[in-house]
Amino acid sequence: MPDSSRREIEDLVELLNRYHLTELELEKKGVRIRVRRDPSPSSAPSFSDVTQTRDVVSSSLSQPSPQPTESSHFLTVTSPIVGTFYRASSPDVEPYVEEGTLVKKGQVLCIVEAMKLMNEIEAEADGKVVKVLVESTTPVEFGQPLFLIDPL
């Protein structure tokens, strides 16, 4: 394997680790390279490739930190990566969900763009969107809460 190819693969692995991804795919001059790693047993998100140009990211759902209010039973959808949060696929269309929207498991909630890849964040459970916690076009961090969902 030429040194330049090896370096490109090493760079992909570095990106995978830096942005806490489990899979990354690159196509260049008709050659496609996919780098994968198993997520840690913690509450890491699962990733699945749906097309050659974008990934669908299953959101990481976990209980929010205990609060004395009734919201402690809500599921918190967190960002599985660092990127830019978008509520809709483009500025001229309606958001995927609004507060009060009933969602099904696997339904797209938003997009987080990372390095020109549009990652769709999906609901992992049926429920009702109680709160949208981030404004569209806002930068988000790994693990940052995005939505509160009241499970059905």
Contacts in CASP RR format, 6 or more apart in sequence:
PFRMAT RR
TARGET T0000
AUTHOR 0000-0000-0000
METHOD contacts of the structure
MODEL  1
MPDSSRREIEDLVELLNRYHLTELELEKKGVRIRVRRDPSPSSAPSFSDV
TQTRDVVSSSLSQPSPQPTESSHFLTVTSPIVGTFYRASSPDVEPYVEEG
TLVKKGQVLCIVEAMKLMNEIEAEADGKVVKVLVESTTPVEFGQPLFLID
PL
8 26 0 8 1.000
8 28 0 8 1.000
8 33 0 8 1.000
9 33 0 8 1.000
9 35 0 8 1.000
12 24 0 8 1.000
12 26 0 8 1.000
12 33 0 8 1.000
12 35 0 8 1.000
13 35 0 8 1.000
15 21 0 8 1.000
15 24 0 8 1.000
15 115 0 8 1.000
16 22 0 8 1.000
16 23 0 8 1.000
16 24 0 8 1.000
16 35 0 8 1.000
16 37 0 8 1.000
19 81 0 8 1.000
19 82 0 8 1.000
19 114 0 8 1.000
19 115 0 8 1.000
19 142 0 8 1.000
20 44 0 8 1.000
20 80 0 8 1.000
20 81 0 8 1.000
20 82 0 8 1.000
20 142 0 8 1.000
21 47 0 8 1.000
21 81 0 8 1.000
22 36 0 8 1.000
22 37 0 8 1.000
22 38 0 8 1.000
22 39 0 8 1.000
22 44 0 8 1.000
22 45 0 8 1.000
22 46 0 8 1.000
22 47 0 8 1.000
23 34 0 8 1.000
23 35 0 8 1.000
23 36 0 8 1.000
23 37 0 8 1.000
23 47 0 8 1.000
23 48 0 8 1.000
23 49 0 8 1.000
23 55 0 8 1.000
24 34 0 8 1.000
24 35 0 8 1.000
24 36 0 8 1.000
25 32 0 8 1.000
25 33 0 8 1.000
25 34 0 8 1.000
25 35 0 8 1.000
25 49 0 8 1.000
25 52 0 8 1.000
25 55 0 8 1.000
26 32 0 8 1.000
26 33 0 8 1.000
26 34 0 8 1.000
27 33 0 8 1.000
27 52 0 8 1.000
32 52 0 8 1.000
34 49 0 8 1.000
39 45 0 8 1.000
39 46 0 8 1.000
43 60 0 8 1.000
43 61 0 8 1.000
43 62 0 8 1.000
44 60 0 8 1.000
44 80 0 8 1.000
45 57 0 8 1.000
45 58 0 8 1.000
45 59 0 8 1.000
45 60 0 8 1.000
45 80 0 8 1.000
45 81 0 8 1.000
46 58 0 8 1.000
47 55 0 8 1.000
47 56 0 8 1.000
47 57 0 8 1.000
47 58 0 8 1.000
47 80 0 8 1.000
48 55 0 8 1.000
48 56 0 8 1.000
48 58 0 8 1.000
49 55 0 8 1.000
49 56 0 8 1.000
50 56 0 8 1.000
54 117 0 8 1.000
54 118 0 8 1.000
54 119 0 8 1.000
54 120 0 8 1.000
55 117 0 8 1.000
55 119 0 8 1.000
55 120 0 8 1.000
56 108 0 8 1.000
56 119 0 8 1.000
56 120 0 8 1.000
56 122 0 8 1.000
57 80 0 8 1.000
57 81 0 8 1.000
57 112 0 8 1.000
57 119 0 8 1.000
57 120 0 8 1.000
57 121 0 8 1.000
57 122 0 8 1.000
58 80 0 8 1.000
58 106 0 8 1.000
58 121 0 8 1.000
58 122 0 8 1.000
58 124 0 8 1.000
59 77 0 8 1.000
59 78 0 8 1.000
59 80 0 8 1.000
59 109 0 8 1.000
59 121 0 8 1.000
59 122 0 8 1.000
59 123 0 8 1.000
59 124 0 8 1.000
59 146 0 8 1.000
60 77 0 8 1.000
60 78 0 8 1.000
60 79 0 8 1.000
60 80 0 8 1.000
60 143 0 8 1.000
61 75 0 8 1.000
61 76 0 8 1.000
61 77 0 8 1.000
61 78 0 8 1.000
61 124 0 8 1.000
61 125 0 8 1.000
61 149 0 8 1.000
62 75 0 8 1.000
62 76 0 8 1.000
62 78 0 8 1.000
63 72 0 8 1.000
63 75 0 8 1.000
63 76 0 8 1.000
64 71 0 8 1.000
64 72 0 8 1.000
64 74 0 8 1.000
64 76 0 8 1.000
64 145 0 8 1.000
64 148 0 8 1.000
66 72 0 8 1.000
71 130 0 8 1.000
71 148 0 8 1.000
73 150 0 8 1.000
73 151 0 8 1.000
74 130 0 8 1.000
74 148 0 8 1.000
74 149 0 8 1.000
74 150 0 8 1.000
74 151 0 8 1.000
75 124 0 8 1.000
75 125 0 8 1.000
75 148 0 8 1.000
75 149 0 8 1.000
75 150 0 8 1.000
75 151 0 8 1.000
76 145 0 8 1.000
76 147 0 8 1.000
76 148 0 8 1.000
76 149 0 8 1.000
77 109 0 8 1.000
77 121 0 8 1.000
77 123 0 8 1.000
77 124 0 8 1.000
77 145 0 8 1.000
77 146 0 8 1.000
77 147 0 8 1.000
77 148 0 8 1.000
77 149 0 8 1.000
78 143 0 8 1.000
78 144 0 8 1.000
78 145 0 8 1.000
78 146 0 8 1.000
79 85 0 8 1.000
79 112 0 8 1.000
79 121 0 8 1.000
79 140 0 8 1.000
79 141 0 8 1.000
79 142 0 8 1.000
79 143 0 8 1.000
79 144 0 8 1.000
79 146 0 8 1.000
80 112 0 8 1.000
80 119 0 8 1.000
80 121 0 8 1.000
80 142 0 8 1.000
80 143 0 8 1.000
81 112 0 8 1.000
81 114 0 8 1.000
81 119 0 8 1.000
81 142 0 8 1.000
82 114 0 8 1.000
82 139 0 8 1.000
82 140 0 8 1.000
82 141 0 8 1.000
82 142 0 8 1.000
83 112 0 8 1.000
83 113 0 8 1.000
83 114 0 8 1.000
83 139 0 8 1.000
83 140 0 8 1.000
84 112 0 8 1.000
84 113 0 8 1.000
84 114 0 8 1.000
84 137 0 8 1.000
84 138 0 8 1.000
84 139 0 8 1.000
84 140 0 8 1.000
85 110 0 8 1.000
85 111 0 8 1.000
85 112 0 8 1.000
85 134 0 8 1.000
85 135 0 8 1.000
85 136 0 8 1.000
85 137 0 8 1.000
85 138 0 8 1.000
85 139 0 8 1.000
85 140 0 8 1.000
85 146 0 8 1.000
86 110 0 8 1.000
86 111 0 8 1.000
86 112 0 8 1.000
86 113 0 8 1.000
86 118 0 8 1.000
86 136 0 8 1.000
86 137 0 8 1.000
87 95 0 8 1.000
87 96 0 8 1.000
87 97 0 8 1.000
87 110 0 8 1.000
87 132 0 8 1.000
87 136 0 8 1.000
88 94 0 8 1.000
88 95 0 8 1.000
88 96 0 8 1.000
88 111 0 8 1.000
88 136 0 8 1.000
89 96 0 8 1.000
89 111 0 8 1.000
89 118 0 8 1.000
95 110 0 8 1.000
95 136 0 8 1.000
96 107 0 8 1.000
96 108 0 8 1.000
96 109 0 8 1.000
96 110 0 8 1.000
97 103 0 8 1.000
97 107 0 8 1.000
97 109 0 8 1.000
97 110 0 8 1.000
97 129 0 8 1.000
97 132 0 8 1.000
97 147 0 8 1.000
98 129 0 8 1.000
98 132 0 8 1.000
99 129 0 8 1.000
99 130 0 8 1.000
99 131 0 8 1.000
99 132 0 8 1.000
100 128 0 8 1.000
100 129 0 8 1.000
100 130 0 8 1.000
101 128 0 8 1.000
101 129 0 8 1.000
102 126 0 8 1.000
102 127 0 8 1.000
102 128 0 8 1.000
102 129 0 8 1.000
102 152 0 8 1.000
103 109 0 8 1.000
103 123 0 8 1.000
103 126 0 8 1.000
103 127 0 8 1.000
103 128 0 8 1.000
103 129 0 8 1.000
103 149 0 8 1.000
104 123 0 8 1.000
104 126 0 8 1.000
104 127 0 8 1.000
105 122 0 8 1.000
105 123 0 8 1.000
105 124 0 8 1.000
105 125 0 8 1.000
105 126 0 8 1.000
106 122 0 8 1.000
106 123 0 8 1.000
106 124 0 8 1.000
107 122 0 8 1.000
107 123 0 8 1.000
108 120 0 8 1.000
108 121 0 8 1.000
108 122 0 8 1.000
109 121 0 8 1.000
109 122 0 8 1.000
109 123 0 8 1.000
109 129 0 8 1.000
109 146 0 8 1.000
109 147 0 8 1.000
110 120 0 8 1.000
110 121 0 8 1.000
110 146 0 8 1.000
110 147 0 8 1.000
111 118 0 8 1.000
111 119 0 8 1.000
111 120 0 8 1.000
111 121 0 8 1.000
112 119 0 8 1.000
112 121 0 8 1.000
112 140 0 8 1.000
113 119 0 8 1.000
121 146 0 8 1.000
123 149 0 8 1.000
125 149 0 8 1.000
125 151 0 8 1.000
125 152 0 8 1.000
126 151 0 8 1.000
126 152 0 8 1.000
127 149 0 8 1.000
127 150 0 8 1.000
127 151 0 8 1.000
127 152 0 8 1.000
128 149 0 8 1.000
128 150 0 8 1.000
128 152 0 8 1.000
129 147 0 8 1.000
129 148 0 8 1.000
129 149 0 8 1.000
130 147 0 8 1.000
130 148 0 8 1.000
130 149 0 8 1.000
130 150 0 8 1.000
131 147 0 8 1.000
131 148 0 8 1.000
132 146 0 8 1.000
132 147 0 8 1.000
133 145 0 8 1.000
133 146 0 8 1.000
133 147 0 8 1.000
133 148 0 8 1.000
134 140 0 8 1.000
134 144 0 8 1.000
134 145 0 8 1.000
134 146 0 8 1.000
140 146 0 8 1.000
END
